[in-house]
Amino acid sequence: MAEYKRKFKADGYVNEIFEPNLMSPLFREFGASACAVMTDKRAGGCDYTDLKTITEEQEKARGDVPGPLPVICSDMIVMDEQIARAKINGAQAVLLQLGLLNEDVVKGMMEKAAR
């Protein structure tokens, strides 16, 4: 799985990271089976605009070989609204962190994400 982020470690941003519309086709061409976008601004340096850019670029590959990759929203998801926001921006999946939320909350979010 490929991962798109603009920030690495706690020491700052990578100066030479390519924009998401340029990286997205490379993930597909180099054999990734999915692409996660680190939309948590503090951890990954990306936002939902980056997520949308990658999902739109992946969709352009529909009917091609290799075809579009599933795109995962990798955010610190703690509210249902974030699941909806991920869907609105084209994500096919969200990352839910079990250590962050209690089991009942995660189950509820999983049901909402499935819908």
C-alpha contacts under 8 A as a table, 3 or more apart, distances in Angstrom:
res1	aa1	res2	aa2	distance
1	M	32	A	5.21
1	M	33	S	5.57
1	M	34	A	4.93
1	M	35	C	5.67
1	M	36	A	7.24
2	A	27	F	6.15
2	A	32	A	5.79
2	A	33	S	7.69
2	A	34	A	6.26
2	A	35	C	4.70
2	A	36	A	6.24
3	E	35	C	5.54
3	E	36	A	4.67
3	E	37	V	5.82
3	E	38	M	7.25
4	Y	20	P	7.49
4	Y	23	M	7.94
4	Y	35	C	7.27
4	Y	36	A	6.22
4	Y	37	V	4.87
4	Y	38	M	6.24
5	K	8	F	7.53
5	K	37	V	6.36
5	K	38	M	5.38
5	K	39	T	7.84
5	K	44	G	4.88
5	K	45	G	6.06
5	K	46	C	5.90
6	R	13	Y	6.08
6	R	14	V	6.30
6	R	17	I	6.53
6	R	44	G	5.83
6	R	45	G	4.87
6	R	46	C	6.05
7	K	12	G	6.01
7	K	13	Y	4.40
7	K	14	V	6.04
7	K	43	A	6.87
7	K	44	G	4.92
7	K	45	G	4.83
7	K	46	C	7.84
8	F	11	D	7.22
8	F	12	G	6.42
8	F	13	Y	6.16
8	F	14	V	6.77
8	F	43	A	7.86
8	F	44	G	6.87
9	K	12	G	6.73
13	Y	45	G	7.59
14	V	17	I	5.94
18	F	22	L	6.20
18	F	23	M	6.14
19	E	22	L	5.51
19	E	23	M	6.39
20	P	23	M	5.03
20	P	24	S	5.79
20	P	50	D	6.19
20	P	53	T	6.46
20	P	54	I	5.90
21	N	24	S	5.55
21	N	25	P	7.44
21	N	53	T	6.13
21	N	54	I	6.05
21	N	57	E	6.28
22	L	25	P	6.49
22	L	26	L	7.24
23	M	26	L	5.21
23	M	27	F	6.48
24	S	27	F	5.39
24	S	28	R	6.87
24	S	54	I	5.72
24	S	57	E	6.65
24	S	58	Q	6.78
25	P	28	R	5.18
25	P	29	E	6.09
25	P	57	E	7.32
25	P	58	Q	7.06
26	L	29	E	4.95
26	L	30	F	5.90
27	F	30	F	5.46
27	F	31	G	6.56
27	F	32	A	5.48
27	F	35	C	7.24
28	R	31	G	5.47
28	R	32	A	5.55
28	R	33	S	7.49
28	R	66	P	6.50
28	R	67	G	7.53
28	R	68	P	7.11
28	R	69	L	6.60
29	E	32	A	7.62
29	E	66	P	6.82
32	A	35	C	7.15
32	A	69	L	7.68
33	S	69	L	6.22
33	S	70	P	7.56
34	A	69	L	4.99
34	A	70	P	5.01
34	A	71	V	6.02
34	A	72	I	7.49
35	C	69	L	6.49
35	C	70	P	6.35
35	C	71	V	4.90
35	C	72	I	6.08
36	A	71	V	5.72
36	A	72	I	4.45
36	A	73	C	5.94
36	A	74	S	5.98
37	V	46	C	7.41
37	V	50	D	7.52
37	V	51	L	5.97
37	V	71	V	7.33
37	V	72	I	6.22
37	V	73	C	5.44
37	V	74	S	5.55
38	M	41	K	7.59
38	M	43	A	7.34
38	M	44	G	4.85
38	M	45	G	7.16
38	M	46	C	5.86
38	M	47	D	7.56
38	M	73	C	6.72
38	M	74	S	4.78
38	M	75	D	5.91
39	T	44	G	6.37
39	T	45	G	7.01
39	T	46	C	4.70
39	T	47	D	4.47
39	T	48	Y	5.90
39	T	50	D	7.62
39	T	51	L	7.04
39	T	73	C	6.58
39	T	74	S	5.90
39	T	75	D	5.05
40	D	43	A	5.48
40	D	44	G	5.60
40	D	45	G	6.56
40	D	46	C	6.31
40	D	47	D	6.56
40	D	74	S	7.18
40	D	75	D	4.69
40	D	76	M	6.09
41	K	44	G	5.54
41	K	45	G	4.21
41	K	46	C	5.10
41	K	47	D	5.88
42	R	45	G	5.75
46	C	49	T	7.90
46	C	50	D	6.14
46	C	51	L	7.97
47	D	50	D	5.55
47	D	51	L	6.77
48	Y	51	L	4.81
48	Y	52	K	6.15
48	Y	85	R	7.96
48	Y	86	A	7.41
48	Y	89	N	6.74
49	T	52	K	5.10
49	T	53	T	6.14
49	T	89	N	7.66
50	D	53	T	5.05
50	D	54	I	6.25
51	L	54	I	5.32
51	L	55	T	6.20
51	L	73	C	7.11
51	L	86	A	7.96
51	L	89	N	6.42
51	L	90	G	7.38
51	L	91	A	7.28
52	K	55	T	5.13
52	K	56	E	6.01
52	K	89	N	4.70
52	K	90	G	5.94
52	K	91	A	7.81
53	T	56	E	5.28
53	T	57	E	6.17
54	I	57	E	5.07
54	I	58	Q	6.05
54	I	71	V	7.73
55	T	58	Q	5.10
55	T	59	E	6.17
55	T	71	V	6.33
55	T	89	N	7.45
55	T	90	G	5.47
55	T	91	A	6.65
56	E	59	E	5.13
56	E	60	K	6.61
56	E	90	G	7.39
57	E	60	K	5.27
57	E	61	A	7.28
58	Q	61	A	5.53
58	Q	62	R	7.49
58	Q	67	G	7.81
58	Q	68	P	4.69
58	Q	69	L	6.19
59	E	62	R	5.44
59	E	68	P	5.73
60	K	68	P	7.44
61	A	64	D	5.25
61	A	65	V	7.65
61	A	66	P	7.40
61	A	67	G	5.19
61	A	68	P	5.13
62	R	67	G	5.43
62	R	68	P	5.71
63	G	67	G	6.18
64	D	67	G	4.97
64	D	68	P	7.92
70	P	91	A	7.50
70	P	92	Q	5.97
70	P	93	A	7.72
71	V	90	G	7.66
71	V	91	A	5.15
71	V	92	Q	5.59
71	V	93	A	6.64
72	I	91	A	5.48
72	I	92	Q	6.01
72	I	93	A	4.68
72	I	94	V	5.33
72	I	95	L	6.97
73	C	86	A	6.10
73	C	91	A	5.89
73	C	92	Q	7.93
73	C	93	A	6.23
73	C	94	V	4.67
73	C	95	L	6.27
74	S	94	V	6.07
74	S	95	L	5.12
75	D	94	V	7.67
75	D	95	L	6.76
76	M	96	L	7.70
76	M	97	Q	7.64
77	I	80	D	7.92
77	I	82	Q	6.13
77	I	83	I	7.41
77	I	95	L	7.43
77	I	96	L	6.33
77	I	97	Q	7.67
78	V	82	Q	7.42
78	V	101	L	7.34
79	M	82	Q	5.62
79	M	83	I	7.30
80	D	83	I	5.27
80	D	84	A	6.62
80	D	109	M	6.58
80	D	112	K	7.57
81	E	84	A	5.06
81	E	85	R	6.07
82	Q	85	R	4.88
82	Q	86	A	6.07
83	I	86	A	5.14
83	I	87	K	6.38
83	I	94	V	6.91
83	I	109	M	7.90
83	I	112	K	7.71
83	I	113	A	6.32
84	A	87	K	5.13
84	A	88	I	6.13
85	R	88	I	5.04
85	R	89	N	6.25
86	A	89	N	5.23
86	A	90	G	6.45
86	A	91	A	5.35
86	A	93	A	7.97
86	A	94	V	7.20
87	K	90	G	5.07
87	K	91	A	5.10
87	K	92	Q	6.80
87	K	93	A	7.97
88	I	91	A	7.56
91	A	94	V	7.21
93	A	113	A	7.42
94	V	113	A	7.39
96	L	106	V	7.05
97	Q	100	L	5.49
97	Q	101	L	6.86
98	L	101	L	5.63
98	L	102	N	6.92
98	L	103	E	7.04
98	L	106	V	6.83
99	G	102	N	7.44
101	L	105	V	6.30
101	L	106	V	6.30
102	N	105	V	5.52
102	N	106	V	6.36
103	E	106	V	5.15
103	E	107	K	6.17
104	D	107	K	5.11
104	D	108	G	6.27
105	V	108	G	5.14
105	V	109	M	6.19
106	V	109	M	5.01
106	V	110	M	6.01
107	K	110	M	5.04
107	K	111	E	6.33
108	G	111	E	5.21
108	G	112	K	6.36
109	M	112	K	5.00
109	M	113	A	5.99
110	M	113	A	5.02
110	M	114	A	6.11
111	E	114	A	5.14
111	E	115	R	6.48
112	K	115	R	5.20
